[in-house]
Amino acid sequence: MLDRVIVLVEDNANDEELTLRAFRKSNIVNRVVVVRDGAEALDYFFARGNYAARPANEVAQVVLLDLKLPKIDGLDVLRALRADDRTRLIPIVVLTSSAEEQDLVRSYGLGANSYVRKPVDFTQFVEAVRQLGLYWLVINQAAPQ
């Protein structure tokens, strides 16, 4: 049986906590794997380093990817995930505070499935996460593994 997880790639502790609170408040019960920089994200997805023993049945149902990350930025993580057959079909939602049009265009150009700007207001943020969860975890038909 597959263990479908949400992977949150977020270096900001406050945004991480807000996202996790928003999931709880929206009754999203999938386990959330949090990785805090781009290098750790790639280690997780390609089961290397600290994640070498990650169970093979642990599959990302959706990735929430920040763009402004230490070590390896989010666009490079996106590029690497889309370039590899093991990860190219995983739904990736860019969840960022960036309002730069070039980030939006580059994200879609590299294969992002969605681009969501983080709302500043907590109530709006909870609603955005609820809608993301509803769509990507309930409504969307995921690609076969």
SEVOKE-370696 format. One line per 8 residues: their letters; for each residue x, y negated, z negated of C-alpha. Coordinates in Angstrom, 3 decimals. Layout:
% SEVOKE-370696
a = X,Y,Z  ...
***
This chain:
% SEVOKE-370696
mldrvivl = 0.000,0.000,0.000  1.264,-3.460,0.906  1.789,-6.048,-1.796  0.722,-9.261,-0.038  2.387,-12.232,-1.665  2.425,-15.958,-1.144  5.950,-17.292,-0.750  6.388,-20.859,-1.978
vednande = 9.636,-22.467,-0.830  9.828,-25.571,-3.028  12.741,-27.255,-4.800  10.724,-29.830,-6.740  9.676,-28.378,-10.116  6.693,-30.755,-10.390  5.377,-29.817,-6.934  5.920,-26.141,-7.748
eltlrafr = 3.887,-26.429,-10.957  1.145,-28.429,-9.204  0.902,-25.782,-6.484  0.741,-22.919,-8.989  -1.895,-24.795,-11.047  -3.891,-25.456,-7.893  -3.801,-21.727,-7.021  -5.021,-20.809,-10.513
ksnivnrv = -7.749,-23.464,-10.442  -8.859,-22.133,-7.023  -8.934,-18.511,-8.284  -6.221,-17.427,-5.856  -4.879,-14.278,-7.460  -2.157,-13.219,-5.012  1.258,-13.039,-6.620  3.369,-16.084,-5.769
vvvrdgae = 7.084,-15.686,-5.142  8.867,-19.004,-5.664  12.225,-19.688,-4.043  13.865,-23.027,-4.639  16.193,-23.673,-1.712  16.616,-22.674,1.906  19.434,-20.196,1.286  17.383,-18.398,-1.375
aldyffar = 14.408,-18.305,1.008  16.460,-16.579,3.707  17.905,-14.164,1.140  14.354,-13.292,0.088  13.031,-12.737,3.597  16.031,-10.744,4.792  16.378,-8.775,1.500  19.935,-9.774,0.737
gnyaarpa = 21.828,-11.220,-2.221  19.621,-11.349,-5.338  16.758,-9.947,-3.232  18.601,-6.932,-1.790  16.428,-4.619,-3.905  13.138,-6.344,-2.988  10.481,-3.662,-2.404  9.918,-2.970,1.302
nevaqvvl = 6.133,-3.021,0.760  6.235,-6.655,-0.435  4.947,-8.643,2.522  4.438,-12.390,2.779  0.825,-13.104,3.679  1.666,-16.783,4.056  4.682,-19.014,3.454  4.323,-22.539,2.106
ldlklpki = 7.540,-24.221,3.232  8.834,-27.586,2.101  11.122,-29.322,4.583  13.439,-31.236,2.273  15.380,-28.397,0.651  18.900,-28.064,-0.757  21.537,-25.843,0.910  19.521,-25.097,4.074
dgldvlra = 16.689,-27.418,5.085  13.176,-26.218,5.819  13.451,-26.660,9.591  16.501,-24.379,9.654  14.628,-21.829,7.512  11.712,-22.011,9.954  14.084,-21.588,12.912  15.706,-18.511,11.313
lraddrtr = 12.373,-16.889,10.419  10.991,-17.363,13.930  14.192,-16.015,15.529  14.010,-12.646,13.743  11.579,-9.887,14.767  11.025,-8.934,11.104  9.654,-12.374,10.202  8.549,-14.084,13.401
lipivvlt = 4.832,-13.334,12.902  4.537,-14.398,9.257  2.195,-17.411,8.981  4.207,-20.455,7.926  2.545,-23.586,6.618  4.838,-26.567,6.306  3.741,-28.206,3.040  5.730,-31.398,2.721
ssaeeqdl = 5.641,-34.997,1.624  7.263,-36.047,4.908  5.183,-38.422,6.998  7.831,-38.514,9.739  6.332,-37.749,13.133  9.596,-36.100,14.219  9.271,-33.585,11.349  5.735,-32.768,12.482
vrsyglga = 6.783,-32.335,16.130  9.904,-30.306,15.274  7.953,-28.069,12.862  5.406,-27.132,15.503  8.149,-26.842,18.114  9.928,-24.299,15.926  6.767,-22.247,15.446  5.020,-23.530,12.309
nsyvrkpv = 1.396,-22.382,12.136  0.256,-25.468,10.255  1.620,-28.760,8.922  0.108,-30.231,5.750  1.225,-33.407,4.038  1.140,-33.111,0.254  -1.519,-35.413,-1.164  -0.317,-37.616,-4.010
dftqfvea = -3.571,-37.301,-5.954  -3.857,-34.079,-7.989  -7.550,-33.553,-7.171  -6.822,-33.884,-3.442  -3.794,-31.597,-3.829  -5.885,-28.898,-5.548  -8.471,-29.135,-2.780  -5.796,-28.903,-0.081
vrqlglyw = -4.271,-25.794,-1.716  -7.737,-24.259,-2.184  -8.497,-24.720,1.501  -5.085,-23.343,2.497  -5.669,-20.302,0.305  -9.178,-19.748,1.611  -8.077,-19.933,5.212  -4.758,-18.060,5.133
lvinqaap = -5.680,-15.435,2.525  -9.369,-14.778,3.283  -10.451,-16.025,6.705  -7.324,-15.623,8.843  -6.696,-12.194,10.363  -2.975,-11.544,9.772  -0.755,-9.986,12.419  -0.011,-6.302,11.829
q = 3.224,-5.568,10.004
***
